[in-house]
């Protein structure tokens, strides 16, 4: 008897990074047949991201940059190959809508994330719409779970699993060690929005002149190599949540230019730190961390508040339970606060 198929819909490289550990966990548990989908605006890059973490896509959709086209691509696939459930990550509204209209249960990883800023009203509106078509909401942190409860999502449909960026970081680290990949020069990975472009650019030129062994790498655009770059980084400067989460998962300290509102948990934990988005402040803060391994390690020691490395197993178990195979997992244990014994 064949196992129920669960389609894991990756529409960006960031989503693909987070889906691979779940596919691996499903295969290990042996209750479901995971099918990795490569979709979105650049399915080839999504496929390459899967490969960088050791798995290959099972279905590659034609590129669909706009929502209507992407929905149509998923709908066409599921008309011919209907899964028992669909798992989406992040902001993949197209896959969630297509599944919902075909009455396929939707599980949403990283559910409940809200920016809370006026500039992101459109993004948050899409995320709230995604919540309306989701069957099981899989959240990365307590705050995101509370966001859903505040929006009147039924508590029994919300499960705190943690995020799978930590799981993916461990997979990438193991692959790099197995391959014997040599460590490059010191690496500063940068991913910031357009509002901070000028001071960041000036700060990077200053730093490049000061540190001749420093590779400054832009990660503003998601690429299949990003997981490898994050694993090799000494420090990350980012106001992009996905990149910051991946860095924290890999044990890399993060500096956040601006208000850092989307990274509240990491700022409270101390694994990320805010910095004024001015050239002087950026150079001063980055230099202080590059010059002191102790300062970097003290930030990294706080870990990631968005996962514990066991999220993929919980998500695989929750998906199986939704389809009638076993029990739902216990939620991710609460992270002890600093100074409080666990």
KEROLUM-59960 format. One record per residue (C-alpha): x, y negated, z. Coordinates in Angstrom, 2 decimals, padded with zeros to 5 digits. Last residue first. Layout:
<rec <X,Y,Z>> ...
***
This chain:
<rec <016.18,-025.42,032.97>> <rec <017.84,-027.85,035.36>> <rec <016.80,-031.47,034.89>> <rec <019.51,-034.06,034.25>> <rec <018.45,-034.58,030.65>> <rec <014.93,-033.30,030.08>> <rec <014.38,-029.59,029.50>> <rec <012.98,-028.79,026.05>> <rec <009.53,-027.21,026.29>> <rec <009.43,-023.61,025.13>> <rec <008.44,-023.02,021.49>> <rec <004.89,-021.72,021.41>> <rec <004.10,-018.07,022.09>> <rec <003.59,-016.09,018.93>> <rec <000.20,-015.28,017.35>> <rec <-000.69,-011.61,017.66>> <rec <-000.43,-008.74,015.20>> <rec <-001.32,-008.42,011.54>> <rec <-004.74,-009.91,010.79>> <rec <-003.86,-012.45,008.11>> <rec <-003.57,-015.30,010.62>> <rec <-001.37,-013.01,012.72>> <rec <001.02,-012.48,009.79>> <rec <001.33,-016.23,009.29>> <rec <001.91,-016.78,013.00>> <rec <004.63,-014.10,013.03>> <rec <006.43,-015.66,010.06>> <rec <006.16,-019.09,011.70>> <rec <007.50,-017.78,015.01>> <rec <010.40,-016.03,013.30>> <rec <011.28,-019.17,011.35>> <rec <011.15,-021.30,014.50>> <rec <013.78,-019.32,016.41>> <rec <016.76,-021.64,015.90>> <rec <015.71,-023.96,018.72>> <rec <013.85,-026.69,016.84>> <rec <013.10,-030.39,016.53>> <rec <014.69,-031.68,019.73>> <rec <018.12,-031.03,018.21>> <rec <021.15,-030.61,020.42>> <rec <022.27,-032.86,023.28>> <rec <025.81,-031.52,022.89>> <rec <026.03,-033.26,019.51>> <rec <026.01,-036.67,021.20>> <rec <028.78,-035.77,023.63>> <rec <030.67,-034.11,020.78>> <rec <030.73,-037.31,018.76>> <rec <031.94,-039.35,021.72>> <rec <034.63,-036.78,022.53>> <rec <035.82,-036.64,018.92>> <rec <036.57,-040.35,019.23>> <rec <037.89,-042.48,016.38>> <rec <035.06,-041.56,013.98>> <rec <032.52,-042.41,016.66>> <rec <033.93,-045.85,017.47>> <rec <034.45,-046.55,013.77>> <rec <030.79,-045.80,013.02>> <rec <029.58,-048.12,015.77>> <rec <031.87,-051.06,014.87>> <rec <031.45,-050.75,011.09>> <rec <027.67,-050.56,011.38>> <rec <027.47,-053.45,013.84>> <rec <029.61,-055.71,011.65>> <rec <027.75,-054.89,008.43>> <rec <024.33,-055.40,009.94>> <rec <021.59,-052.78,010.26>> <rec <021.68,-052.77,014.08>> <rec <022.48,-049.27,015.32>> <rec <020.18,-046.69,016.90>> <rec <021.58,-043.46,018.33>> <rec <020.82,-039.83,017.62>> <rec <021.67,-036.80,019.78>> <rec <020.71,-038.85,022.84>> <rec <017.55,-036.89,023.63>> <rec <015.45,-040.07,023.63>> <rec <016.82,-041.04,020.22>> <rec <016.16,-037.53,018.91>> <rec <012.57,-037.56,020.14>> <rec <011.83,-041.01,018.69>> <rec <013.16,-040.25,015.22>> <rec <010.37,-041.83,013.16>> <rec <010.69,-045.11,015.03>> <rec <014.38,-045.50,014.24>> <rec <014.09,-049.29,014.59>> <rec <016.83,-050.16,012.12>> <rec <019.93,-048.18,011.22>> <rec <019.97,-044.66,012.69>> <rec <023.31,-043.12,013.65>> <rec <023.31,-039.33,013.73>> <rec <025.64,-036.85,015.45>> <rec <026.20,-033.54,013.61>> <rec <025.19,-030.32,015.39>> <rec <023.84,-028.68,012.22>> <rec <020.24,-029.11,013.37>> <rec <020.94,-032.77,014.14>> <rec <022.18,-033.23,010.58>> <rec <019.14,-031.49,009.08>> <rec <016.80,-033.64,011.19>> <rec <018.59,-036.81,010.10>> <rec <018.35,-035.82,006.43>> <rec <014.64,-035.07,006.70>> <rec <013.88,-038.18,008.74>> <rec <015.55,-040.64,006.38>> <rec <016.97,-043.52,008.45>> <rec <020.43,-042.07,008.05>> <rec <024.09,-042.50,008.95>> <rec <025.55,-039.03,009.42>> <rec <028.80,-038.12,011.16>> <rec <031.46,-035.41,010.93>> <rec <029.84,-033.81,007.88>> <rec <030.63,-030.30,006.55>> <rec <027.27,-028.71,007.45>> <rec <025.49,-031.77,006.08>> <rec <027.32,-031.44,002.77>> <rec <026.40,-027.76,002.46>> <rec <022.74,-028.48,003.22>> <rec <022.82,-031.35,000.71>> <rec <024.14,-029.30,-002.18>> <rec <020.70,-028.72,-003.72>> <rec <020.21,-032.50,-003.85>> <rec <017.95,-035.01,-002.09>> <rec <018.64,-038.55,-003.23>> <rec <019.92,-040.92,-000.57>> <rec <022.75,-038.54,000.25>> <rec <025.67,-040.87,-000.48>> <rec <029.07,-039.48,000.44>> <rec <031.81,-041.42,002.20>> <rec <034.93,-039.22,002.26>> <rec <037.28,-040.41,004.99>> <rec <041.01,-039.57,004.91>> <rec <042.02,-043.11,003.95>> <rec <040.15,-044.57,006.92>> <rec <040.32,-048.37,007.14>> <rec <039.71,-049.21,003.46>> <rec <036.88,-046.64,003.23>> <rec <035.38,-048.14,006.39>> <rec <035.25,-051.65,004.93>> <rec <033.73,-050.43,001.68>> <rec <031.16,-048.42,003.66>> <rec <030.23,-051.46,005.75>> <rec <029.63,-053.59,002.65>> <rec <027.40,-050.91,001.13>> <rec <025.49,-050.51,004.39>> <rec <024.98,-054.27,004.72>> <rec <023.63,-054.47,001.13>> <rec <021.49,-051.30,001.03>> <rec <019.57,-051.72,004.30>> <rec <016.14,-052.47,002.85>> <rec <016.72,-049.93,000.08>> <rec <016.40,-046.94,002.41>> <rec <019.30,-045.11,004.02>> <rec <021.14,-041.82,003.46>> <rec <024.86,-041.78,004.22>> <rec <027.09,-038.79,004.94>> <rec <030.46,-039.59,006.50>> <rec <032.93,-036.76,005.90>> <rec <036.42,-036.27,007.30>> <rec <038.51,-034.62,004.64>> <rec <037.40,-031.18,003.50>> <rec <037.14,-028.00,005.58>> <rec <038.06,-024.94,003.56>> <rec <035.23,-022.57,002.58>> <rec <036.09,-019.06,003.84>> <rec <033.08,-017.62,002.01>> <rec <031.86,-015.86,005.15>> <rec <032.33,-019.06,007.12>> <rec <030.35,-021.10,004.59>> <rec <027.56,-018.51,004.49>> <rec <027.31,-018.38,008.30>> <rec <027.16,-022.17,008.49>> <rec <024.41,-022.23,005.86>> <rec <022.28,-019.70,007.73>> <rec <022.79,-021.54,011.01>> <rec <021.76,-024.82,009.39>> <rec <018.66,-023.15,007.94>> <rec <017.52,-021.94,011.38>> <rec <018.08,-025.42,012.80>> <rec <016.13,-026.97,009.90>> <rec <013.32,-024.53,010.71>> <rec <011.29,-026.91,012.85>> <rec <009.85,-025.99,016.22>> <rec <006.92,-023.60,016.55>> <rec <004.37,-025.70,018.44>> <rec <001.06,-024.24,017.25>> <rec <-002.05,-026.26,016.40>> <rec <-005.30,-024.60,015.27>> <rec <-006.41,-023.86,018.84>> <rec <-006.15,-027.57,019.67>> <rec <-008.77,-028.49,017.06>> <rec <-007.55,-031.52,015.10>> <rec <-009.22,-034.64,016.55>> <rec <-006.68,-037.19,015.24>> <rec <-005.22,-037.54,018.76>> <rec <-004.76,-033.75,018.74>> <rec <-002.76,-034.06,015.53>> <rec <-000.49,-036.78,016.91>> <rec <-000.06,-034.73,020.09>> <rec <001.40,-031.86,018.05>> <rec <003.82,-034.30,016.44>> <rec <004.90,-035.50,019.88>> <rec <005.43,-031.95,021.15>> <rec <007.97,-031.18,018.39>> <rec <008.23,-029.19,015.16>> <rec <004.56,-028.49,014.53>> <rec <002.87,-025.63,012.70>> <rec <-000.72,-026.63,011.88>> <rec <-002.87,-023.64,010.92>> <rec <-005.78,-023.96,008.46>> <rec <-004.69,-027.16,006.73>> <rec <-007.07,-029.08,004.44>> <rec <-007.72,-032.02,006.78>> <rec <-004.08,-032.17,007.91>> <rec <-003.01,-032.79,004.32>> <rec <-005.31,-035.80,004.26>> <rec <-003.61,-037.13,007.39>> <rec <-000.23,-036.63,005.73>> <rec <-001.40,-038.45,002.61>> <rec <-002.58,-041.38,004.76>> <rec <000.77,-041.36,006.58>> <rec <002.57,-041.76,003.26>> <rec <000.32,-044.62,002.19>> <rec <000.67,-046.42,005.54>> <rec <004.46,-046.15,005.41>> <rec <005.32,-049.85,005.42>> <rec <002.94,-050.42,008.36>> <rec <005.06,-048.16,010.60>> <rec <003.79,-045.30,012.78>> <rec <005.90,-042.82,010.87>> <rec <003.64,-039.84,011.49>> <rec <004.67,-036.17,011.57>> <rec <001.70,-033.99,012.47>> <rec <002.72,-030.84,010.63>> <rec <006.34,-029.84,010.17>> <rec <005.15,-026.57,008.59>> <rec <001.60,-026.47,007.23>> <rec <-000.23,-023.15,006.93>> <rec <-002.94,-023.15,004.27>> <rec <-005.59,-020.43,003.89>> <rec <-006.64,-019.89,000.26>> <rec <-010.13,-021.16,-000.53>> <rec <-009.20,-021.99,-004.14>> <rec <-009.80,-025.69,-003.45>> <rec <-007.68,-025.39,-000.30>> <rec <-004.79,-023.80,-002.20>> <rec <-004.69,-026.57,-004.80>> <rec <-004.95,-029.23,-002.08>> <rec <-002.11,-027.72,-000.03>> <rec <000.14,-027.31,-003.07>> <rec <-000.34,-030.95,-004.08>> <rec <000.00,-032.32,-000.54>> <rec <003.57,-031.09,-000.15>> <rec <004.50,-033.66,002.52>> <rec <006.60,-031.58,004.90>> <rec <006.40,-027.84,004.33>> <rec <003.74,-025.67,002.72>> <rec <002.81,-022.05,003.38>> <rec <000.08,-020.50,001.24>> <rec <-002.00,-017.49,002.26>> <rec <-003.30,-014.20,000.83>> <rec <-001.84,-015.13,-002.55>> <rec <-003.71,-015.40,-005.86>> <rec <-001.62,-014.59,-008.92>> <rec <-003.47,-015.54,-012.13>> <rec <-005.66,-018.37,-010.85>> <rec <-002.94,-019.08,-008.31>> <rec <-000.42,-020.03,-010.97>> <rec <-002.85,-022.31,-012.81>> <rec <-003.86,-023.97,-009.55>> <rec <-000.23,-024.63,-008.61>> <rec <000.49,-026.36,-011.93>> <rec <-002.79,-028.29,-011.83>> <rec <-002.04,-029.65,-008.37>> <rec <001.35,-030.82,-009.64>> <rec <-000.23,-032.62,-012.58>> <rec <-002.78,-034.37,-010.37>> <rec <-000.17,-035.41,-007.78>> <rec <002.34,-036.95,-010.17>> <rec <005.84,-035.60,-010.78>> <rec <004.96,-032.20,-012.19>> <rec <007.84,-030.11,-013.48>> <rec <006.87,-026.67,-014.77>> <rec <006.60,-024.06,-012.05>> <rec <009.32,-021.60,-011.08>> <rec <008.18,-018.34,-009.48>> <rec <010.23,-015.88,-007.41>> <rec <012.83,-018.42,-006.32>> <rec <016.18,-016.98,-005.28>> <rec <017.63,-016.45,-001.82>> <rec <021.07,-017.00,-000.25>> <rec <020.97,-020.51,001.16>> <rec <022.52,-022.17,-001.90>> <rec <020.16,-020.05,-004.03>> <rec <017.09,-021.67,-002.50>> <rec <018.60,-025.08,-003.16>> <rec <019.26,-024.15,-006.78>> <rec <015.59,-023.28,-007.21>> <rec <014.54,-026.66,-005.77>> <rec <016.98,-028.39,-008.12>> <rec <015.46,-026.55,-011.08>> <rec <011.92,-027.39,-009.92>> <rec <012.56,-031.13,-010.33>> <rec <009.37,-033.19,-009.91>> <rec <007.68,-030.59,-007.73>> <rec <007.80,-026.82,-007.97>> <rec <009.97,-023.86,-006.99>> <rec <007.86,-021.13,-005.40>> <rec <009.27,-018.51,-003.01>> <rec <007.08,-015.43,-002.65>> <rec <007.07,-013.80,000.80>> <rec <005.67,-010.24,001.01>> <rec <004.22,-009.79,004.49>> <rec <004.46,-007.36,007.41>> <rec <008.14,-006.35,007.10>> <rec <009.46,-008.46,009.97>> <rec <012.81,-008.91,008.20>> <rec <011.17,-009.97,004.95>> <rec <009.04,-012.50,006.78>> <rec <012.10,-013.84,008.62>> <rec <014.01,-014.31,005.33>> <rec <011.06,-016.15,003.79>> <rec <010.86,-018.32,006.91>> <rec <014.60,-019.10,006.76>> <rec <014.23,-020.16,003.09>> <rec <011.31,-022.55,003.68>> <rec <013.18,-025.33,005.49>> <rec <015.88,-025.81,002.85>> <rec <013.22,-025.65,000.13>> <rec <011.25,-028.50,001.71>> <rec <014.32,-030.75,001.71>> <rec <015.06,-029.73,-001.90>> <rec <011.58,-030.85,-002.93>> <rec <008.31,-029.18,-003.99>> <rec <008.75,-025.86,-002.20>> <rec <005.63,-023.74,-001.91>> <rec <006.00,-020.57,000.15>> <rec <003.47,-018.10,-001.28>> <rec <002.35,-015.33,001.05>> <rec <001.67,-011.98,-000.60>> <rec <-000.05,-009.30,001.45>> <rec <002.01,-006.08,001.53>> <rec <001.45,-003.36,-001.05>> <rec <000.00,000.00,000.00>> 
***
